[in-house]
Amino acid sequence: MSAAYSSSESSPNLFENTIQRSIRGWGHYYFSPRWKLSAFVAYFSNRDVPEIGQFESPEWRFALQGIYYFHKTGYTLSTRMRTEYRHIKNDDDQYENVFRYRQQIKYIQPINSKFLRSGVVYAIASDELYFKSGANVTGESFFDRNRFNIGAGYLFTDDFQVELTYCNEYLPRNNGNQTTNAASLTISFNNFFRNLKKKIEAKKHPEVKDEE
């Protein structure tokens, strides 16, 4: 689950407007210690998102991605390649299909530990380039945007984390280039079904302690 917030013309407050909420389900496959392959399906509730204009635009999104990790002691550097299929409603209440490719580089620095684990606070920074097919709802330009993120996160457990980030986006458009500033709150649950299965099995087969 995630939510994105933005300032408005009348207020510089980054949390003035809720511009997007989303929920997505992931599937991951660790091909090797350096390669992670993933897919997801997601539903987005878009509102006042600059790329689509100031109107509500629900969206279904499907994606395939690969992440390559440069494992280093004390920090993690990675590059991500993602292809997306977007089924999104335009201002005529009709759905359009948009294909998009994203290339990202990301840096994560643990603050109170050398490794990412439960109880660790970490800093995060990334930069990403977007390229897309033309559509009325998102514009005709091939180069979609550049997105820069910086922020921090906290690992409550190895499978549950929260991130708060500031995002700066540059969007080249035919009717004038745009720059937006937004804040994003992301809550991630990893290995959800595996952990749920463990809890169910633990209830079915509770450990029997030997009597002393």
N, C-alpha and C positions, 0 to 999 in steps of 0.2 A: 504494500500500500504506500502511496505517496501523495503529497499535496504541494502545490507551488503557489507562491504569493508574489504580488507585484505592487509597486508604487503606482500612483495615478498622476494625472496632470495637475491636480489640485493639492496633492500631498506627496512629500518625499518618503513617507513611511513605507518600507518594503513590504509590510504586512497589511497594507491598506485593502487590497483585493485578493480574493482567492480565485486564481485564474484557471487552475486545473487540479482535478483529483483523479486518481487512477488506482486500479487494482490489477495485478498480473500474477500469473502462475508460471513458474520456471521448471525446466528440466535440464540437468547438467550431466555431462560425461567427461571425466578426466582421462583424456587420451594418453597423457604422459605428465610427469611433474611440471612441465613447462606449458603444456597445451590444455586448455579447458574449452570444450565445445558445449554450446547451450542453445536452447530454443524457448520461446515464451509465447503466450497468448495473453492479451490485455484488453481492458476496457477503460477508455478515457472519457471523463466528463470535462470537455473543454469549454471555457468561458472567458471572454476577453483576452484570448491568446493573440499576440500581435500578428503572427503569420497568417491567421485565418480571418482577421478583422474582428470587430467587436460584436460577435454574436455567438450563441451557444451552438456547439458543434460536437455531438457525441461521435466517438470513434472506436472501432475495433482494430487492433493491431496484432500482427503476427511477425515474428522475427527469428532469424538464425544468426548466430554469432560465434566467433572464435577469439579467445584471449591468449596471448603469448606472454609469459612472465619472465622477467629478468630477475632472478632471485638474488638478493644481496643481503648481507648481514646488517640489520638495523633499519632497513627500508625496503619497500617493494616498488618496482617499476614494471609497468605492463603496457601493452598495446592491444587495442580491441578493434576488431573488424565486424561490423554488423550490417546485415541486409534486412530491410523492413518492408512488409506489405501493409499499407494503411487503407482501411475502408472507412471513409470519413464523410460526414454530411456537410454540404455547402449551404450558402444562404438562401438557396431555392428549395431547401428541404429534400434534396436529392443526394444520394451517396456517390462519391467518386473514389476511384482507386489510384493510389499513389505509391510508387516504388522509391525507396530511399536507401542510400548507402552512407554509412558513418565510419569514420576513422578517428580513433582516439588514442592519446597517450596519457597515462595516469601515474601519479606518484603518491605513495602512502607512507607516512612517517609515524611509527608508534611513539607516544610521548613518555609514558611511564613504564616502558618495557622495550626490549630489543625485538620482541616478536608480537604478532597479533594473537591475542587469546582473551579469555574471559576477564573482565575487569580492566581492560586497557583502553585508554583514550588515544586517539590518533588524529593527525592532521592529514588533509587530503587536498590535492590539486590536480586539475586535468585540463586538457585542451582538445577540442574535437571539431573536425570538419564534416559538413553534411553536403551530399549531392543527391538530387532527386529528379524524377520525371515531372513533366509539366502538368498542372491541373488548375482549374479555376479557383478551387478553394485554397490552394497553397501558393499559387503564382506559377509563372512559366519559366523562371530562371533555373538553370541547371545547378549552379552553386547555390545551395540553400542558405547556409549560415556558418558562422564560426562561434563556438560556445566555449567560454572559459569558466571553470568552476574552482572555488576555493572554500574550504570549510573544515569541519571536524566531525568525528564520530565517536561512539562509545559502544563497546561490545559487552552487553549484559551477560551473555553466554557465548559459546563458540558458534551458536546457531541463531542468535537474536541480537540485532544491532540497530542503532539509530544514528542517522547522519543529518546535520544541519549545514547547508551550503549556501554561498552567495554565487549567483550566476550572472555573467555579462555575455550578452549575445549581440552579434553583428549580423544583420539580415539585409543583403543587397536586394532591392526590389525595383521594378520598372517605374513605379510612381514615387520613388525616393527611398534612399537607404534608411534603415532603422537601427537603433541601438536600444536594447532593453536591459533593465536590471531587475533581478528577481531573487527571492529566497525560496529554498526548497527544503522540505522536511521529508525524509525517507525512513520508513520502518521496514526492516527486512527480517523474514523468517526463513532460515535455511534448513534443509533436510526435514521438512515438516512431516511428511508421511512416514519417514523412517522413525522419527522420534515418537509419532503417534502410535506406530506399530509396537515399539518397545514398551510404551505405557500400557497398551492393551494386553500384551503378552505377560507383562509383570503382574497385572491384576488377575489374569487367568492362572498363572503359576507363581503364586507368592512363595518366597523362600521360607522354608520351615526350619526354625532354629532348633538345634539339638538341646535337649534338656540337660542341665548341668547335674 
